Amino acid sequence: MMKIRLPKKIRSQITIFYFLASLITIILMGLIFYVSISNIVLNQSLSSTKTAISKSGNYVELYVAKLKSISNIMVKDPLTIRYLSENTNLVMKNDLSTLIKNTIESDASIKSIVIVGKDSTLLSNEENLNMSMSSDMMKEQWYVDAINSNSMPVLTKARMQKFSMDKGNWVISLSQEIKDDKGNNLGVLLIDIKYMVIDNFLNDLNEINKGYAFILNNKSEVVYHKDTNYFVDSNLQSKLINESKMAQGYDTKKKILIEPYKIKNTDWTLMGVSSLYELKAIKRQLLETIIFMGLLLVFIAAYSSSYFAGRITRPLAKLEKAMEEIEKGLSKVEITEQGCYEVQSLALHFNNMINKIERLLEEIAQKEKYLRTFELNVLQSQINPHFLYNTLDTIVWMAEFNNTKKVISVTKALAQFFRLSLSGGSELTTVEKEIEHVKQYLYIQKERYEDKLNYDFQFDSAISDCRILKIILQPIVENAIYHGIRETDRPGHIKITAGYKEDGILFTVKDTGQGFDLCILEKEEVKKDIKLGGVGIKNVDKRIKLFYGEEYGVKIESEIGVGTTVYIKIGLQ
């Protein structure tokens, strides 16, 4: 085996060894950074895609919940029930037609609404529909599914409208059985929504990384796909079903990301498929950058190795010359500690070089950094439908007694309550508006419970304009009424206070209700949430902690027979 002979001069040896060490270091560092940054970019892309899928899924969930709410309101509306029971009343028919029209006008996503009575009664916004079509409609799958769903709303897969004036439109439908107060079947409500509604919700997924999205139900039927050919082509449907059965995550062979998202309260599963071929271009650009920087560093290493080798050998040469002079008998030759100084200087230069490389690598890392912090999905509370129903019932009761002034005042309070609840879609509101929101709620409840309920407010006006999470007081007050005061046989009182507390704002809701044993909070079934309707104390506590931090939230004190006090601490914006 041939041996490599190195030059005998120390300067050449130092130069070669230093250059080789630098070259190996640069190559290893380049490989490490390439692999590390490539993984970061890949993980960020995967994370962004998953976030987009989750976000789109949340949009669909909220929309379906809204649609079910509309359906529940209509099938339980006394007007609907009375009309199907007494369909000869022309006035009720006109009123119900107006209700259908107003519902469609209030939500542009609804294509049509059809009410099919069991006795062939038919009412819809579609002018071409008549009673002769009702028997055909009763044979439709959506009608059969609604009858078999025990009065629960049923979602269909995408279908083409058969009975509409403009046939051929793709829609997704929700059907629900209509029953009277005794549970007898009266008919079925059908709500057709425009196909483009779901398309708009998932449009972002169809544009991310040249990907696409589709929805399957628990029967592996295609509910939604951007290309409607998938509903008529069995081969395309089989392809989608096979993709849905693939392993979740990144498929290295096909270079795609498959991410399922189960849409709550439905049998739908949103499947997001994203192509990751664009990552190749990013990785190629990253590799070119690292190679360029590596060559630059190699050039610097070659020059510096020669330079520093000279700096090391020159003091040694002077030392050698001095030793030769000593050998000649010149005992007074002064040997300075140049060697030690040069070594220190070399160490200093080396450290400076390392610092420069680190700064350069930090700049590269900053330029190639694709990580972003995730935004928490806004937890938007929904207004309790029971409260709305009870309020409307109260208004009707007042109207029957010709109490016009109270009807007007309660209606205004209800409108103001909803306006403050919505607040333009913003997650935040001011303390003043939050207090006003609760005042409107308590005013309505006061009209309902009369002397059973009393309340007062006390808050520092200095915090009026402070911005806080909205709808954090009303759920607490709601629990105080329904779980505290209503359960007692005596009048109850609620006191709400607010003011600055250390580094935040403290709200206090104190009631004189029946109280409860705090030990029940540790029980699993209660621990999930103390609530009435859609918004509970734990939900409020979770929203506050997610937004302000773990040191903020809800604290409860209660004594049986005395009442309950809830403390709500939030941070300052």
C-alpha angles and dihedrals in degrees: 000000000000114000122218111238116210123206114269095226111099092219091058092045093050090047093051096043093045092047093048092047091050092047093051091046092050092049093048093045090048091052092046093049092044093052094041097048091042089055091047091051091047093048091047091051091048091047093048091049092049090049091051091050092049091047093050090046090053090052091053091047092053092047094049090048089051091048092050090049090054090048094049091050093050098045091048095043109119089224092060093047094046093047094052089046094045103024094164092076106102093191092057090047091055091046092050091047088053090050090052092047093048092048092053093045091051092054117040091192093071113093099186145341122215129185113198115190122208088239091058093267109154128190126169145140086246104097095201094060117101139171092268089070095053094084090054091048091053088063093055117109093238090058093048093047091050092052090050096046099080093243093307120133112260124206120211131208118252111297139171117250111248103183102036124112090241099046119192097054116135113229140167113224140205119202130185134180117246116219134178124235090276093054095254117148114253101168143285134289116217123194116187115198124199113262092227090066092072088037090058092049091053098036092102090056091052089056101043112100092338089293135142140210136216137176127227129187126220089271090061089248119147108250097173139007128157089233108061090200086083089072094060102032113077092194092057090047091052090052091054093046091051091050091051090056093053120106116280116252136029117354104206093193098052094030092229136125117226114195123172123201121192109219107223122243091014138080089239127117119195112215117199118195117186128183114226098191090111088069088070091066091049092049091047091052090047091051092050090051093050092047091050092049090045092054090048090051091047090054090049090047092051092051095043093047091058092043097048092043087058091048089052098045098044094066088046090052090052089048090051091050091049091050090050089052090051089051087055088058101260096139094171094067107127115223110204123204092250092135093058091045092050092050090052090046090049090051090050092050091046091052090048090051091050090050090051091050091049092051090048091050090048089054090050091047091050092050093048096041112121100166115122129183115250120242116226113246107254110254100221114191119220125222113254108254090207089060091051091047093048092047092051089047089053091050091051090049091052091047091053088057090047091241092154097166093055091044089055095045094047092046091051090048091050092050091048090047092055093043091054091044092056098038092177094303092293120143092216134061137167126270089244092055092044090053090046089050091056092044091057090048093050092045090056092046090047090057088052100044096029111184091004090077131048129167145170138189132223120178140149110258089212090076095049095105097040111120116233141162109287127237097027098121103042095063090051092049090046091055090047090057101040099036099031122023098028091055094058129081093225136068114278134213131208121197120192120193132175136182146129116302119185106296097353148023123285122206120191125197111188123180135180094220129129094286124208143232109272089214090077089068087072092058113103096231092052095036089067090068142316101224150143112209119336105334125059141178093258090051090054091047092050093048091050093049093048092050104036105020140264094289090068130064144085128329124187131205120180140167123192112248093010107064145251133280121199120195118201115191121187135172129250120258 
